[in-house]
Amino acid sequence: MTQEPGATGGAALEVLVTALRRLPGVGQKSAQRMAFHLLQHDRAAAQQLGRALLHAADNVQHCQRCNTFAQAALCEVCANPQRDATLLCVVETPADQAALERTKAYQGLYFVLMGKLSPLDGIGPKDIGIQALFARAGDGVVREVILATNFTAEGEATAHVISEGLKARGLRPTRLARGVPVGSELEYVDLGTIAHALVDRR
């Protein structure tokens, strides 16, 4: 393997740097800085990180009902009988679900798409499990489907496609109110804003 200019430490370090580069937003220099820090200053953390990643990769799966990450067949939310099964909130990622949960303003259930429509990237309805969502929403218990995709161009397109599909199946979709800023992602939005958007959904 050809080393990048300035890279040192041999093949093992190169493998680590290459692995770190697979993280979103991490380039060659950032990956090298992380690798050098772990190996030079905190080898115990490096070993802990390695063990945690292996454990998660071996044990984390998708919830059979909502598609989020879980260690059992059902996640904690889906397994909780106190949740309102007539409400189903659709989000793009587990991070978005976690943001909504932190507001404590929503007590229904979820469906996590694990993505969003993006024709330019070749991501269509089949790639994000929209059919699985339709099947989940049509279980005879769900009365309202809250579309909480992000207010980006892709998120809006995803919400539109889902909304039309739900209406065609006789289901009632609603959309988060515009209290959430356009172009924002739920993971980074103020919790109070998310809570108000949930309450004022249309």
GROMACS elastic network, one bead per residue, 0.5 to 0.9 nm:
[ bonds ]
;  ai    aj funct       b0    kb
    1    11     6  0.76752   500
    1    14     6  0.83711   500
    3     6     6  0.80116   500
    3     7     6  0.60400   500
    3     8     6  0.79733   500
    3    10     6  0.84497   500
    3    11     6  0.87263   500
    3    14     6  0.73952   500
    4     7     6  0.54425   500
    4     8     6  0.87972   500
    4    14     6  0.89034   500
    4    28     6  0.84329   500
    5     8     6  0.88122   500
    7    10     6  0.82454   500
    7    13     6  0.86203   500
    7    14     6  0.78509   500
    7    32     6  0.78904   500
    8    11     6  0.89443   500
    8    13     6  0.75707   500
    8    14     6  0.82167   500
    9    12     6  0.72766   500
    9    13     6  0.55762   500
    9    14     6  0.75751   500
   10    13     6  0.57239   500
   10    14     6  0.64171   500
   10    15     6  0.89213   500
   11    15     6  0.61522   500
   11    16     6  0.86851   500
   12    15     6  0.51876   500
   12    16     6  0.64152   500
   12    17     6  0.87814   500
   13    16     6  0.50543   500
   13    17     6  0.61581   500
   13    18     6  0.85356   500
   13    32     6  0.86543   500
   13    35     6  0.74328   500
   13    36     6  0.86683   500
   14    17     6  0.50552   500
   14    18     6  0.60212   500
   14    19     6  0.85039   500
   14    32     6  0.87194   500
   15    18     6  0.51351   500
   15    19     6  0.61706   500
   15    20     6  0.87027   500
   16    19     6  0.51017   500
   16    20     6  0.62279   500
   16    21     6  0.86562   500
   16    31     6  0.83125   500
   16    32     6  0.85791   500
   16    35     6  0.67660   500
   17    20     6  0.51193   500
   17    21     6  0.62066   500
   17    28     6  0.73212   500
   17    30     6  0.89320   500
   17    31     6  0.52716   500
   17    32     6  0.56793   500
   17    33     6  0.89233   500
   17    34     6  0.81795   500
   17    35     6  0.62732   500
   18    21     6  0.51523   500
   18    22     6  0.69327   500
   18    28     6  0.79419   500
   18    31     6  0.75807   500
   18    32     6  0.89345   500
   19    22     6  0.55436   500
   19    23     6  0.77749   500
   19    31     6  0.83628   500
   20    23     6  0.57414   500
   20    26     6  0.71457   500
   20    27     6  0.84630   500
   20    28     6  0.86300   500
   20    30     6  0.85926   500
   20    31     6  0.53580   500
   20    32     6  0.83059   500
   20    34     6  0.79937   500
   20    35     6  0.79168   500
   21    24     6  0.76664   500
   21    25     6  0.81394   500
   21    26     6  0.52339   500
   21    27     6  0.55925   500
   21    28     6  0.63466   500
   21    30     6  0.80096   500
   21    31     6  0.56175   500
   21    32     6  0.88180   500
   22    25     6  0.85522   500
   22    26     6  0.71298   500
   22    27     6  0.84843   500
   23    26     6  0.56624   500
   23    27     6  0.85799   500
   23    31     6  0.89127   500
   24    27     6  0.85991   500
   25    30     6  0.89559   500
   26    29     6  0.80496   500
   26    30     6  0.57479   500
   26    31     6  0.61506   500
   27    30     6  0.54213   500
   27    31     6  0.60313   500
   27    32     6  0.85953   500
   28    31     6  0.51997   500
   28    32     6  0.61905   500
   28    33     6  0.87198   500
   29    32     6  0.51009   500
   29    33     6  0.62095   500
   29    34     6  0.87028   500
   30    33     6  0.50840   500
   30    34     6  0.62489   500
   30    35     6  0.85978   500
   31    34     6  0.51914   500
   31    35     6  0.61354   500
   31    36     6  0.85533   500
   32    35     6  0.50529   500
   32    36     6  0.59615   500
   32    37     6  0.84230   500
   33    36     6  0.51696   500
   33    37     6  0.60306   500
   33    38     6  0.86145   500
   34    37     6  0.51517   500
   34    38     6  0.62023   500
   34    39     6  0.86070   500
   35    38     6  0.53238   500
   35    39     6  0.61708   500
   35    40     6  0.83812   500
   35    46     6  0.87140   500
   36    39     6  0.52715   500
   36    40     6  0.57337   500
   36    41     6  0.80075   500
   37    40     6  0.52373   500
   37    41     6  0.54559   500
   37    42     6  0.68519   500
   37    43     6  0.87155   500
   38    41     6  0.56221   500
   38    43     6  0.55524   500
   38    44     6  0.82455   500
   38    45     6  0.68313   500
   38    46     6  0.55316   500
   39    42     6  0.60795   500
   39    43     6  0.52253   500
   39    44     6  0.89243   500
   39    46     6  0.70729   500
   40    43     6  0.70157   500
   41    44     6  0.89493   500
   42    45     6  0.53577   500
   42    46     6  0.64957   500
   42    47     6  0.89189   500
   43    47     6  0.62301   500
   43    48     6  0.85333   500
   44    47     6  0.51832   500
   44    48     6  0.61440   500
   44    49     6  0.85474   500
   45    49     6  0.59226   500
   45    50     6  0.84388   500
   46    49     6  0.51082   500
   46    50     6  0.61812   500
   46    51     6  0.86996   500
   47    50     6  0.50713   500
   47    51     6  0.62224   500
   47    52     6  0.85665   500
   48    51     6  0.51875   500
   48    52     6  0.60547   500
   48    53     6  0.85687   500
   49    52     6  0.50908   500
   49    53     6  0.60979   500
   49    54     6  0.86147   500
   50    53     6  0.52586   500
   50    54     6  0.62881   500
   50    55     6  0.86105   500
   51    54     6  0.52144   500
   51    55     6  0.60570   500
   51    56     6  0.85609   500
   52    55     6  0.50780   500
   52    56     6  0.60525   500
   52    57     6  0.84849   500
   53    56     6  0.51831   500
   53    57     6  0.60350   500
   53    58     6  0.85369   500
   54    57     6  0.51242   500
   54    58     6  0.61382   500
   54    59     6  0.85774   500
   55    58     6  0.52226   500
   55    59     6  0.60335   500
   55    60     6  0.81176   500
   56    59     6  0.51833   500
   56    60     6  0.53003   500
   56    61     6  0.88495   500
   56    71     6  0.88288   500
   57    60     6  0.59999   500
   57    61     6  0.83472   500
   58    61     6  0.83968   500
   59    70     6  0.83999   500
   59    71     6  0.59223   500
   59    72     6  0.86550   500
   60    69     6  0.62439   500
   60    70     6  0.55130   500
   60    72     6  0.79760   500
   61    64     6  0.89840   500
   61    67     6  0.87189   500
   61    68     6  0.81537   500
   61    69     6  0.55962   500
   61    70     6  0.53777   500
   61    71     6  0.59476   500
   61    72     6  0.74213   500
   61    73     6  0.79583   500
   62    65     6  0.85758   500
   62    66     6  0.79531   500
   62    68     6  0.53595   500
   62    70     6  0.56356   500
   62    71     6  0.79384   500
   62    72     6  0.83567   500
   62    73     6  0.75320   500
   62    74     6  0.81650   500
   62    75     6  0.82784   500
   63    66     6  0.56219   500
   63    68     6  0.53849   500
   63    69     6  0.60147   500
   63    70     6  0.55061   500
   63    71     6  0.80652   500
   63    72     6  0.71439   500
   63    73     6  0.55117   500
   63    75     6  0.54973   500
   63    78     6  0.82575   500
   64    67     6  0.59407   500
   64    68     6  0.84164   500
   64    72     6  0.89547   500
   64    73     6  0.57726   500
   64    74     6  0.58807   500
   64    75     6  0.82350   500
   65    68     6  0.84295   500
   65    73     6  0.84127   500
   65    74     6  0.66883   500
   65    75     6  0.82839   500
   65    78     6  0.69965   500
   65   110     6  0.85897   500
   65   111     6  0.75420   500
   65   136     6  0.72432   500
   66    69     6  0.89021   500
   66    74     6  0.81655   500
   66    75     6  0.80107   500
   66    78     6  0.72833   500
   66   109     6  0.79045   500
   66   110     6  0.57177   500
   66   112     6  0.58791   500
   66   113     6  0.85362   500
   66   133     6  0.83029   500
   66   136     6  0.80454   500
   67    70     6  0.85335   500
   67    75     6  0.88002   500
   67    94     6  0.89916   500
   67   110     6  0.86390   500
   67   111     6  0.62632   500
   67   112     6  0.54374   500
   67   113     6  0.71326   500
   67   114     6  0.77351   500
   68    75     6  0.73664   500
   68    93     6  0.76935   500
   68    94     6  0.58388   500
   68    97     6  0.85331   500
   68   110     6  0.84875   500
   68   111     6  0.73208   500
   68   112     6  0.54965   500
   68   113     6  0.81706   500
   68   114     6  0.76719   500
   69    75     6  0.72171   500
   69    94     6  0.70336   500
   70    73     6  0.71854   500
   70    74     6  0.67231   500
   70    76     6  0.78303   500
   71    74     6  0.78929   500
   71    75     6  0.71807   500
   72    75     6  0.63716   500
   72    76     6  0.86941   500
   74    77     6  0.80004   500
   74    78     6  0.59620   500
   74    79     6  0.58973   500
   75    78     6  0.54511   500
   75    79     6  0.61251   500
   75    80     6  0.86718   500
   76    79     6  0.51258   500
   76    80     6  0.61515   500
   77    80     6  0.52700   500
   77    81     6  0.85693   500
   77    83     6  0.73214   500
   77   108     6  0.87030   500
   77   109     6  0.68229   500
   77   110     6  0.81460   500
   78    81     6  0.77521   500
   78    83     6  0.77501   500
   78    85     6  0.88158   500
   78   109     6  0.65046   500
   78   110     6  0.79307   500
   79    82     6  0.89439   500
   79    83     6  0.87028   500
   80    83     6  0.59248   500
   81    84     6  0.80351   500
   81    85     6  0.84442   500
   82    85     6  0.86774   500
   82   107     6  0.81851   500
   82   108     6  0.89137   500
   83    86     6  0.89283   500
   83    87     6  0.88123   500
   83   107     6  0.53773   500
   83   108     6  0.51889   500
   83   109     6  0.65350   500
   84    87     6  0.59426   500
   84    88     6  0.85407   500
   84   107     6  0.59185   500
   84   109     6  0.66295   500
   85    88     6  0.71503   500
   85   107     6  0.88969   500
   85   108     6  0.59207   500
   85   109     6  0.60609   500
   85   141     6  0.66208   500
   85   142     6  0.62696   500
   85   143     6  0.85920   500
   86   108     6  0.70821   500
   86   109     6  0.80293   500
   86   140     6  0.89723   500
   86   141     6  0.55301   500
   86   144     6  0.64830   500
   86   145     6  0.85851   500
   87   107     6  0.81670   500
   87   109     6  0.60098   500
   87   110     6  0.80651   500
   87   141     6  0.86670   500
   87   142     6  0.57549   500
   87   143     6  0.62355   500
   87   144     6  0.51905   500
   87   145     6  0.61338   500
   87   146     6  0.73947   500
   88   108     6  0.60646   500
   88   110     6  0.51031   500
   88   111     6  0.67802   500
   88   137     6  0.72051   500
   88   142     6  0.65515   500
   88   143     6  0.80755   500
   88   144     6  0.63233   500
   88   146     6  0.60574   500
   88   147     6  0.86254   500
   89    97     6  0.87609   500
   89   106     6  0.89823   500
   89   108     6  0.71934   500
   89   109     6  0.61859   500
   89   111     6  0.61338   500
   89   112     6  0.84000   500
   89   144     6  0.83721   500
   89   145     6  0.57310   500
   89   147     6  0.60806   500
   89   148     6  0.64938   500
   90    97     6  0.86221   500
   90   109     6  0.88885   500
   90   110     6  0.57894   500
   90   112     6  0.59486   500
   90   113     6  0.71612   500
   90   133     6  0.84097   500
   90   145     6  0.70948   500
   90   146     6  0.60230   500
   90   147     6  0.50719   500
   90   148     6  0.54673   500
   90   149     6  0.67128   500
   90   159     6  0.89077   500
   91    94     6  0.77275   500
   91    95     6  0.89953   500
   91    96     6  0.61886   500
   91    97     6  0.63333   500
   91   110     6  0.73853   500
   91   111     6  0.64352   500
   91   112     6  0.50904   500
   91   113     6  0.62232   500
   91   114     6  0.80821   500
   91   115     6  0.87022   500
   91   146     6  0.88070   500
   91   147     6  0.69490   500
   91   148     6  0.51264   500
   91   149     6  0.50153   500
   91   150     6  0.78185   500
   92    95     6  0.83433   500
   92    96     6  0.65972   500
   92    97     6  0.80833   500
   92   111     6  0.85421   500
   92   112     6  0.56334   500
   92   114     6  0.53727   500
   92   115     6  0.51656   500
   92   116     6  0.62055   500
   92   128     6  0.89326   500
   92   148     6  0.77941   500
   92   149     6  0.56264   500
   92   150     6  0.73562   500
   92   155     6  0.80536   500
   93    96     6  0.52552   500
   93    97     6  0.65535   500
   93    98     6  0.88042   500
   93   112     6  0.57441   500
   93   113     6  0.64213   500
   93   115     6  0.64145   500
   93   116     6  0.89479   500
   93   149     6  0.88788   500
   94    98     6  0.61446   500
   94    99     6  0.86337   500
   94   112     6  0.65360   500
   94   113     6  0.87955   500
   94   114     6  0.73938   500
   95    98     6  0.50413   500
   95    99     6  0.62787   500
   95   100     6  0.88076   500
   95   186     6  0.79992   500
   95   187     6  0.58173   500
   96    99     6  0.50603   500
   96   100     6  0.64064   500
   96   101     6  0.86828   500
   96   112     6  0.87068   500
   96   148     6  0.85676   500
   96   149     6  0.84663   500
   96   150     6  0.85980   500
   96   185     6  0.77936   500
   96   186     6  0.53572   500
   96   187     6  0.51634   500
   96   188     6  0.88665   500
   97   100     6  0.52047   500
   97   101     6  0.61981   500
   97   102     6  0.87370   500
   97   110     6  0.75874   500
   97   111     6  0.88286   500
   97   112     6  0.75083   500
   97   186     6  0.85410   500
   97   187     6  0.83776   500
   98   102     6  0.62200   500
   98   103     6  0.89560   500
   98   187     6  0.77784   500
   99   102     6  0.52618   500
   99   103     6  0.68616   500
   99   186     6  0.64807   500
   99   187     6  0.55281   500
   99   188     6  0.81392   500
   99   189     6  0.81960   500
   99   191     6  0.72547   500
   99   194     6  0.81733   500
  100   103     6  0.54570   500
  100   104     6  0.72321   500
  100   105     6  0.75855   500
  100   106     6  0.71667   500
  100   186     6  0.78707   500
  100   187     6  0.85378   500
  100   191     6  0.77389   500
  100   194     6  0.68951   500
  100   195     6  0.76003   500
  100   198     6  0.87641   500
  101   104     6  0.54888   500
  101   105     6  0.74921   500
  101   106     6  0.69090   500
  101   107     6  0.83749   500
  102   105     6  0.81816   500
  102   191     6  0.72099   500
  103   106     6  0.74730   500
  103   191     6  0.55000   500
  103   192     6  0.69772   500
  103   194     6  0.70606   500
  103   195     6  0.57273   500
  104   107     6  0.74229   500
  104   195     6  0.77911   500
  105   194     6  0.85986   500
  105   195     6  0.55439   500
  105   196     6  0.84258   500
  105   198     6  0.72263   500
  105   199     6  0.76718   500
  106   109     6  0.85541   500
  106   195     6  0.79892   500
  106   198     6  0.73876   500
  106   199     6  0.86004   500
  111   133     6  0.67750   500
  111   136     6  0.81416   500
  111   137     6  0.88675   500
  112   115     6  0.81997   500
  112   133     6  0.85960   500
  113   116     6  0.70644   500
  113   128     6  0.54520   500
  113   129     6  0.61850   500
  113   130     6  0.72448   500
  113   133     6  0.78896   500
  114   128     6  0.61702   500
  114   129     6  0.81096   500
  115   118     6  0.89585   500
  115   123     6  0.85750   500
  115   127     6  0.80854   500
  115   128     6  0.55978   500
  115   129     6  0.88121   500
  116   123     6  0.74538   500
  116   124     6  0.81427   500
  116   125     6  0.83419   500
  116   127     6  0.86209   500
  116   128     6  0.64956   500
  116   149     6  0.80719   500
  116   154     6  0.63077   500
  116   155     6  0.61928   500
  116   157     6  0.84424   500
  116   158     6  0.60045   500
  117   121     6  0.86575   500
  117   122     6  0.84508   500
  117   123     6  0.54675   500
  117   124     6  0.53991   500
  117   125     6  0.65138   500
  117   127     6  0.81938   500
  117   128     6  0.74261   500
  117   154     6  0.57516   500
  117   155     6  0.72253   500
  117   157     6  0.68309   500
  117   158     6  0.53980   500
  118   121     6  0.54176   500
  118   122     6  0.62967   500
  118   124     6  0.65840   500
  118   154     6  0.58837   500
  118   155     6  0.88765   500
  118   157     6  0.84911   500
  118   158     6  0.85014   500
  119   123     6  0.54512   500
  119   124     6  0.63146   500
  119   154     6  0.88046   500
  120   123     6  0.75335   500
  121   124     6  0.88290   500
  122   127     6  0.88927   500
  123   126     6  0.79552   500
  123   127     6  0.58107   500
  123   128     6  0.76413   500
  124   127     6  0.54150   500
  124   128     6  0.70982   500
  125   128     6  0.56924   500
  125   129     6  0.65728   500
  125   130     6  0.56342   500
  125   131     6  0.77318   500
  125   158     6  0.83846   500
  125   161     6  0.84448   500
  126   129     6  0.56099   500
  126   130     6  0.64843   500
  126   131     6  0.72087   500
  127   130     6  0.80055   500
  128   131     6  0.86217   500
  128   132     6  0.89075   500
  129   132     6  0.51899   500
  129   133     6  0.64180   500
  129   134     6  0.88838   500
  130   134     6  0.63125   500
  130   135     6  0.87098   500
  130   162     6  0.72021   500
  131   134     6  0.50404   500
  131   135     6  0.62959   500
  131   136     6  0.85901   500
  132   135     6  0.50958   500
  132   136     6  0.61303   500
  132   137     6  0.85992   500
  133   137     6  0.59974   500
  133   138     6  0.84285   500
  133   162     6  0.87075   500
  134   137     6  0.51185   500
  134   138     6  0.60359   500
  134   139     6  0.88922   500
  134   162     6  0.82739   500
  134   165     6  0.76263   500
  134   166     6  0.68888   500
  134   169     6  0.83418   500
  135   138     6  0.51696   500
  135   139     6  0.66902   500
  136   139     6  0.56752   500
  136   142     6  0.84439   500
  137   140     6  0.77020   500
  137   141     6  0.80207   500
  137   142     6  0.58278   500
  137   143     6  0.83174   500
  137   144     6  0.85244   500
  137   145     6  0.72247   500
  137   166     6  0.81636   500
  137   171     6  0.78313   500
  138   141     6  0.75691   500
  138   142     6  0.68587   500
  138   166     6  0.87188   500
  138   169     6  0.78465   500
  138   170     6  0.89418   500
  138   171     6  0.75780   500
  139   142     6  0.65587   500
  140   143     6  0.79260   500
  142   145     6  0.73025   500
  142   171     6  0.83675   500
  143   171     6  0.69960   500
  143   172     6  0.66561   500
  143   173     6  0.89236   500
  144   171     6  0.70563   500
  144   172     6  0.51512   500
  144   173     6  0.59138   500
  144   174     6  0.71587   500
  145   163     6  0.88067   500
  145   166     6  0.83454   500
  145   171     6  0.75930   500
  145   172     6  0.61492   500
  145   174     6  0.61733   500
  145   175     6  0.84846   500
  146   172     6  0.86126   500
  146   173     6  0.58499   500
  146   175     6  0.56532   500
  146   176     6  0.70043   500
  146   198     6  0.86392   500
  146   201     6  0.79733   500
  146   202     6  0.88940   500
  147   159     6  0.60754   500
  147   162     6  0.81365   500
  147   163     6  0.78319   500
  147   173     6  0.68110   500
  147   174     6  0.59541   500
  147   176     6  0.64090   500
  148   151     6  0.85747   500
  148   155     6  0.86752   500
  148   159     6  0.78502   500
  148   174     6  0.87917   500
  148   175     6  0.63836   500
  148   176     6  0.56663   500
  148   186     6  0.86028   500
  148   198     6  0.86770   500
  149   152     6  0.83974   500
  149   154     6  0.88580   500
  149   155     6  0.51464   500
  149   156     6  0.70439   500
  149   158     6  0.72859   500
  149   159     6  0.63224   500
  149   175     6  0.85458   500
  149   176     6  0.83270   500
  149   185     6  0.85395   500
  149   186     6  0.82994   500
  150   153     6  0.84976   500
  150   154     6  0.79909   500
  150   156     6  0.70202   500
  150   159     6  0.87626   500
  150   180     6  0.86229   500
  150   182     6  0.82791   500
  150   183     6  0.75032   500
  150   184     6  0.65468   500
  150   185     6  0.53328   500
  150   186     6  0.63633   500
  151   154     6  0.79826   500
  151   155     6  0.55831   500
  151   156     6  0.58830   500
  151   178     6  0.85808   500
  151   180     6  0.74436   500
  151   181     6  0.71114   500
  151   183     6  0.51466   500
  151   184     6  0.58628   500
  151   185     6  0.69603   500
  151   186     6  0.86523   500
  152   156     6  0.59987   500
  152   157     6  0.84679   500
  152   182     6  0.64789   500
  152   184     6  0.66054   500
  152   185     6  0.77063   500
  153   156     6  0.52565   500
  153   157     6  0.62260   500
  153   158     6  0.86291   500
  153   183     6  0.75955   500
  154   157     6  0.50962   500
  154   158     6  0.61007   500
  154   159     6  0.86099   500
  155   158     6  0.50325   500
  155   159     6  0.61526   500
  155   160     6  0.86120   500
  156   159     6  0.50482   500
  156   160     6  0.61514   500
  156   161     6  0.87322   500
  157   160     6  0.50889   500
  157   161     6  0.63009   500
  157   162     6  0.86426   500
  158   161     6  0.53253   500
  158   162     6  0.62191   500
  158   163     6  0.84833   500
  159   162     6  0.51815   500
  159   163     6  0.58822   500
  159   164     6  0.85845   500
  159   175     6  0.79262   500
  160   163     6  0.50385   500
  160   164     6  0.61950   500
  160   165     6  0.85867   500
  161   164     6  0.53540   500
  161   165     6  0.62641   500
  161   166     6  0.86891   500
  162   165     6  0.50852   500
  162   166     6  0.60773   500
  162   167     6  0.85842   500
  162   173     6  0.84447   500
  163   166     6  0.51602   500
  163   167     6  0.61555   500
  163   168     6  0.86012   500
  163   171     6  0.88923   500
  163   172     6  0.83187   500
  163   173     6  0.58204   500
  163   174     6  0.80261   500
  163   175     6  0.88632   500
  164   167     6  0.52015   500
  164   168     6  0.62165   500
  164   169     6  0.87706   500
  164   173     6  0.87361   500
  165   168     6  0.51811   500
  165   169     6  0.65142   500
  165   170     6  0.89880   500
  165   171     6  0.87182   500
  166   169     6  0.50931   500
  166   170     6  0.64362   500
  166   171     6  0.50933   500
  166   172     6  0.68034   500
  166   173     6  0.66405   500
  167   170     6  0.50374   500
  167   171     6  0.52560   500
  167   172     6  0.63725   500
  167   173     6  0.71561   500
  168   171     6  0.74636   500
  169   172     6  0.89779   500
  173   202     6  0.87346   500
  174   201     6  0.65078   500
  174   202     6  0.52409   500
  175   178     6  0.87880   500
  175   198     6  0.86868   500
  175   201     6  0.56486   500
  175   202     6  0.55216   500
  176   179     6  0.79624   500
  176   180     6  0.77441   500
  176   194     6  0.85985   500
  176   197     6  0.54450   500
  176   198     6  0.58060   500
  176   199     6  0.84336   500
  176   200     6  0.72450   500
  176   202     6  0.66174   500
  177   180     6  0.69127   500
  177   196     6  0.79667   500
  177   198     6  0.68656   500
  177   199     6  0.81385   500
  177   200     6  0.55430   500
  177   202     6  0.62187   500
  178   181     6  0.66280   500
  178   182     6  0.75775   500
  178   197     6  0.66629   500
  178   200     6  0.86567   500
  178   201     6  0.82458   500
  179   182     6  0.87635   500
  179   193     6  0.60986   500
  179   194     6  0.73754   500
  179   196     6  0.68859   500
  179   197     6  0.52266   500
  179   198     6  0.89900   500
  179   200     6  0.83561   500
  180   183     6  0.88274   500
  180   184     6  0.71878   500
  180   185     6  0.86410   500
  180   186     6  0.79359   500
  180   189     6  0.72914   500
  180   190     6  0.87702   500
  180   193     6  0.61956   500
  180   194     6  0.64089   500
  180   196     6  0.86870   500
  180   197     6  0.63851   500
  181   184     6  0.56108   500
  181   185     6  0.85795   500
  181   189     6  0.81575   500
  181   193     6  0.88545   500
  182   185     6  0.87598   500
  184   187     6  0.86890   500
  184   188     6  0.74551   500
  184   189     6  0.70490   500
  185   188     6  0.58166   500
  185   189     6  0.65431   500
  186   189     6  0.50738   500
  186   190     6  0.83028   500
  186   191     6  0.88782   500
  186   194     6  0.75365   500
  187   190     6  0.86926   500
  188   191     6  0.87330   500
  189   192     6  0.85292   500
  189   193     6  0.69511   500
  189   194     6  0.68695   500
  190   193     6  0.53609   500
  190   194     6  0.65480   500
  190   195     6  0.88755   500
  191   194     6  0.51036   500
  191   195     6  0.61797   500
  191   196     6  0.87154   500
  192   195     6  0.50429   500
  192   196     6  0.62493   500
  192   197     6  0.85560   500
  193   196     6  0.52485   500
  193   197     6  0.61304   500
  193   198     6  0.86690   500
  194   197     6  0.50119   500
  194   198     6  0.62240   500
  194   199     6  0.87475   500
  195   198     6  0.51887   500
  195   199     6  0.63851   500
  195   200     6  0.86868   500
  196   199     6  0.50943   500
  196   200     6  0.59952   500
  196   201     6  0.83507   500
  197   200     6  0.51472   500
  197   201     6  0.58051   500
  198   201     6  0.52725   500
